[in-house]
Amino acid sequence: MIHKRLLVVIVVPVLAGLLALAYPWTARSPSQSVESSVQAEAPEVAPETAPEFPPNTQWLQSEPLKLADLRGRVVIVQFWTFGCINCIRNYPVYKAWQEKYAGQAVTIIGVHTPEFTNEADVTRVRAKARENGLRFPIAIDNDSRIWKSWDNHAWPSIYLVDKQGRVRFSWEGELHLENAEARQFASRIDDLLAEKPY
């Protein structure tokens, strides 16, 4: 019995170390931003220019959009797929933003990147958007080109782009606004809206 316990004490840490070397990763808080964390003491990081949408992207509920043409506006880019329950749970937030920012210099763009083959059906994407009251422009990303250019990793993910076209804040996962960090992330839209364009 003592030998088995000794074996566990020695082998488990060694295996954990080997796994850490084989699969390196860094934990990232879902409220962490590209510019800085929502925590004031976090160091600032230079914002990056948001990647442009490929010119042959198919769009629903909009004419083709270019981020360069949206300079002077705050752009909310959210990655989703209609079969993702976590994405569905964010719909009320997007609908609230549609109402809150109607007529203001804010554009919401949904990038629909399917996780499974059946989610690549554009007719179903259109129907799901209509059924759930999602009225914003939707970029169809069936080949994951937009997903890759944004170096995205999760459904859903939300990026806030400032008036100069720079990604300033990001959120991965469900956005529960009863949570203080989530509310603070959402308030960044107002902060960016208040900034001067240039």
C-alpha positions in Angstrom: 0.0 0.0 0.0 2.8 2.4 0.9 4.5 1.6 -2.5 1.3 2.5 -4.4 1.0 5.8 -2.5 4.6 6.6 -3.2 4.2 5.8 -6.8 1.2 8.2 -7.0 3.1 11.0 -5.3 6.0 10.6 -7.8 4.2 9.7 -11.0 1.3 12.2 -11.0 3.5 15.4 -10.8 5.8 14.0 -13.5 2.9 13.3 -15.8 1.4 16.7 -15.1 4.7 18.3 -16.0 5.0 16.3 -19.2 1.4 17.3 -20.2 2.2 20.9 -19.6 5.2 20.7 -21.9 3.2 18.8 -24.6 0.2 21.1 -24.5 1.3 24.6 -23.6 -1.6 27.1 -23.2 -2.3 30.2 -21.3 -5.5 30.8 -19.4 -7.4 33.8 -20.5 -10.2 35.4 -18.6 -13.3 35.8 -20.8 -13.4 39.4 -19.8 -9.8 40.1 -20.7 -9.5 42.6 -23.5 -7.0 43.1 -26.3 -6.3 46.6 -25.0 -6.3 45.8 -21.3 -8.1 43.7 -18.8 -11.3 45.2 -17.2 -9.1 45.6 -14.1 -7.6 49.0 -14.0 -4.2 47.8 -12.9 -3.6 45.6 -15.9 -0.9 46.9 -18.4 -2.2 48.3 -21.6 -1.4 46.5 -24.8 -1.3 48.3 -28.2 -4.7 47.8 -30.0 -4.5 45.9 -33.2 -6.3 46.9 -36.4 -9.3 44.7 -36.9 -8.9 42.2 -39.9 -10.9 43.2 -42.9 -13.7 40.9 -44.2 -12.7 39.0 -47.4 -14.1 40.8 -50.5 -16.2 37.8 -51.6 -17.9 37.2 -48.3 -21.6 36.4 -48.5 -23.8 38.8 -46.4 -27.3 38.4 -45.0 -29.5 41.3 -44.0 -27.0 43.8 -45.4 -25.0 44.8 -48.5 -21.4 43.7 -48.3 -19.6 45.6 -45.5 -16.0 46.7 -45.1 -14.6 47.7 -41.7 -12.7 50.5 -43.5 -16.0 52.0 -44.5 -17.2 51.8 -40.8 -14.5 54.1 -39.4 -16.0 56.6 -37.1 -18.4 54.0 -35.7 -18.0 51.5 -32.9 -18.3 48.0 -34.4 -19.3 44.9 -32.4 -18.2 41.8 -34.1 -19.6 38.6 -32.6 -18.8 35.0 -33.8 -21.7 32.6 -33.5 -23.3 29.5 -35.0 -27.0 28.8 -34.7 -26.6 25.3 -33.2 -24.5 26.5 -30.3 -26.5 26.8 -27.0 -24.0 29.3 -25.6 -24.5 31.5 -28.7 -28.3 31.2 -28.3 -28.0 32.4 -24.7 -26.3 35.6 -25.9 -29.2 36.5 -28.2 -31.0 38.6 -25.6 -27.9 40.7 -25.2 -27.5 41.3 -28.9 -31.2 42.2 -29.2 -30.9 44.7 -26.3 -27.9 46.3 -28.0 -29.9 46.5 -31.3 -32.5 48.6 -29.4 -30.1 50.6 -27.2 -27.8 51.7 -30.0 -30.4 52.1 -32.8 -29.6 55.4 -34.5 -26.2 55.7 -32.8 -22.8 55.2 -34.3 -22.7 51.5 -33.5 -22.8 48.6 -35.9 -23.3 45.0 -34.8 -22.0 42.4 -37.2 -22.5 38.7 -36.7 -20.0 36.3 -38.2 -21.6 32.9 -38.6 -18.9 30.3 -38.6 -20.4 26.8 -38.5 -19.1 24.2 -36.0 -20.9 21.3 -37.8 -21.7 20.7 -41.5 -25.5 21.1 -41.0 -24.9 24.7 -39.7 -23.4 25.8 -43.1 -26.9 25.9 -44.6 -27.4 29.6 -45.4 -31.1 29.3 -45.6 -31.2 28.0 -42.1 -28.9 30.8 -40.9 -31.3 33.3 -42.4 -34.3 31.6 -40.8 -32.7 31.4 -37.4 -31.7 35.0 -37.4 -35.3 36.0 -38.4 -36.9 33.7 -35.9 -34.7 35.1 -33.0 -35.0 38.8 -33.9 -31.3 39.2 -34.9 -31.5 42.0 -37.4 -27.8 42.9 -37.7 -25.7 42.2 -40.8 -24.4 38.6 -40.9 -21.2 37.5 -42.6 -21.3 33.9 -43.8 -18.0 32.3 -42.8 -18.5 28.7 -44.0 -14.8 28.3 -44.9 -13.7 29.8 -41.5 -11.5 32.4 -43.2 -12.8 35.2 -41.0 -12.5 33.1 -37.9 -8.9 32.4 -38.7 -8.0 36.0 -39.7 -9.4 37.1 -36.3 -7.5 34.3 -34.5 -10.8 33.4 -32.9 -11.1 30.3 -30.6 -14.6 30.0 -29.2 -18.3 30.3 -29.9 -19.5 32.8 -29.0 -16.8 35.5 -29.0 -17.4 39.2 -29.0 -14.9 41.9 -30.2 -15.3 45.6 -29.7 -13.7 47.7 -32.5 -13.1 51.4 -31.9 -13.9 54.3 -34.3 -10.4 54.0 -35.7 -10.9 50.3 -36.6 -8.8 48.8 -33.8 -9.9 45.8 -31.7 -9.9 47.1 -28.2 -11.8 44.6 -26.1 -12.9 41.0 -26.4 -15.1 38.4 -24.6 -15.3 34.7 -25.0 -18.4 32.7 -23.9 -21.8 33.7 -22.6 -22.3 37.3 -21.6 -24.4 37.3 -18.4 -25.0 40.9 -17.6 -25.9 40.2 -14.0 -22.2 39.5 -13.6 -20.1 42.6 -12.8 -17.3 41.8 -15.2 -19.8 41.2 -18.0 -21.5 44.5 -17.3 -18.2 46.2 -17.3 -17.3 44.7 -20.7 -20.7 45.8 -22.1 -20.1 49.3 -20.8 -17.0 49.5 -22.9 -19.3 50.1 -25.9 -20.4 53.4 -24.3 -16.8 54.2 -23.5 -15.8 53.7 -27.2 -18.8 55.6 -28.4 -17.8 58.6 -26.3 -14.3 58.7 -27.8 -13.5 61.1 -30.6 -13.2 59.4 -34.0 -9.6 60.5 -34.7 
